[in-house]
Amino acid sequence: QVQLVESGGGLVQAGESVRLSCAASGTIFKPNGWYRQAPGKQRELVAIITLDGTIMYGDSVKGRFTISRNNAKNTVYLQMNSLTPEDTAVYYCRANSPLSETPKWGQGTQVTVSS
C-alpha cells in the first residue's frame, strides 16, 4: 500500500520558519502538493508542483512559502517562512499517479503558530 509520511510540523512562534517534508513509499504515486485546513475553515490549496515543474501557490502563502521536490527520494518539501498565527492548520500532503483518477493523501501534520 502507498504510504505518505509527513514530518516537520509542530509549535513555532510568529516570524519563524518551518520546513515540511512528505516521502512516499514506492514509485507509482508521486507527492506533488500541499493543502491545509484551519479550524473552522475549508481545506485550501497551499502549493502544487507538477511533473513538468510548474508551480502554483495559494494566494495567502504566495511570496512566503516555497514548494520543492526530490525525485530520487520521491519526496516533496514545503519551506514556510514568515509564519503568522493565520498559518495555523493541519497540513496535508497530496500524491498523484497517472494510473489513478484520485489522489492519495497523507495523515496530516499540525502546524501551530503562536503570537
C-alpha positions in Angstrom: 0.0 0.0 0.0 1.1 3.5 -0.7 2.2 5.5 2.4 2.8 9.2 2.6 4.9 10.1 5.6 4.8 13.8 6.6 7.1 15.4 9.1 8.3 18.8 10.3 5.2 20.1 11.9 5.0 21.4 15.4 4.6 24.5 17.6 6.5 27.6 16.4 6.5 31.4 17.0 5.3 34.0 14.6 8.0 35.1 12.2 9.8 31.8 12.4 10.3 29.3 9.6 9.4 25.6 9.3 10.2 23.0 6.6 7.7 20.2 6.0 8.5 17.0 4.1 6.4 14.3 2.6 8.0 11.0 1.5 6.1 8.4 -0.5 6.8 4.7 -0.4 7.2 3.1 -3.8 7.4 5.0 -7.1 3.9 4.9 -8.6 2.4 7.7 -6.5 4.4 10.9 -6.5 3.9 13.6 -3.9 3.1 16.9 -5.7 1.3 19.2 -3.4 0.3 20.6 0.0 -3.1 21.6 1.3 -4.1 22.8 4.7 -7.2 23.1 6.8 -7.5 25.6 9.6 -10.0 25.4 12.5 -13.5 26.4 11.3 -12.4 26.7 7.6 -12.4 24.6 4.5 -9.4 22.9 3.1 -7.4 25.2 0.9 -4.6 24.9 -1.6 -1.1 25.8 -0.3 1.2 24.7 -3.2 1.4 22.3 -6.1 4.3 21.3 -8.3 3.6 19.3 -11.5 5.7 16.7 -13.3 7.0 19.4 -15.7 8.0 21.7 -12.9 5.1 24.1 -13.0 4.4 25.6 -9.5 1.2 27.1 -8.2 0.6 28.7 -4.8 -2.4 29.7 -2.9 -2.9 33.5 -2.6 -2.5 33.5 1.1 1.0 32.0 1.0 2.5 33.4 -2.2 5.8 35.0 -1.5 6.3 33.3 1.8 6.2 29.5 1.1 8.2 27.5 -1.4 7.5 24.0 -2.7 10.3 21.8 -4.0 10.8 18.1 -5.0 13.5 15.5 -4.8 12.7 12.9 -7.5 15.3 10.4 -6.3 13.8 10.3 -2.9 10.2 10.7 -4.1 9.8 13.4 -1.6 8.2 16.9 -1.7 9.0 19.7 0.7 7.3 22.9 1.8 9.5 25.7 3.1 7.3 28.1 5.2 8.8 31.5 6.1 7.4 34.5 8.0 4.8 32.4 9.7 1.8 34.0 11.3 -1.0 32.7 13.5 -3.2 32.6 10.4 -1.0 29.8 9.1 -2.1 27.5 12.0 -3.6 24.5 10.4 -3.3 20.8 9.6 -1.1 20.4 6.6 -1.8 17.5 4.2 0.5 16.1 1.5 -1.0 15.0 -1.8 0.3 12.5 -4.3 -0.9 11.5 -7.7 -0.4 8.6 -10.2 -1.0 8.5 -13.9 -2.8 5.2 -13.3 -5.3 6.7 -10.8 -8.0 9.3 -11.2 -7.9 10.2 -7.5 -5.0 11.4 -5.3 -3.6 9.9 -2.2 -3.4 12.0 1.0 -1.1 11.9 3.9 -2.2 11.7 7.5 -1.6 15.4 8.1 0.8 17.3 10.3 -0.2 20.0 12.7 1.5 23.4 12.4 0.6 25.8 15.2 2.0 29.4 15.1 1.9 31.3 18.4 2.0 35.1 18.7 
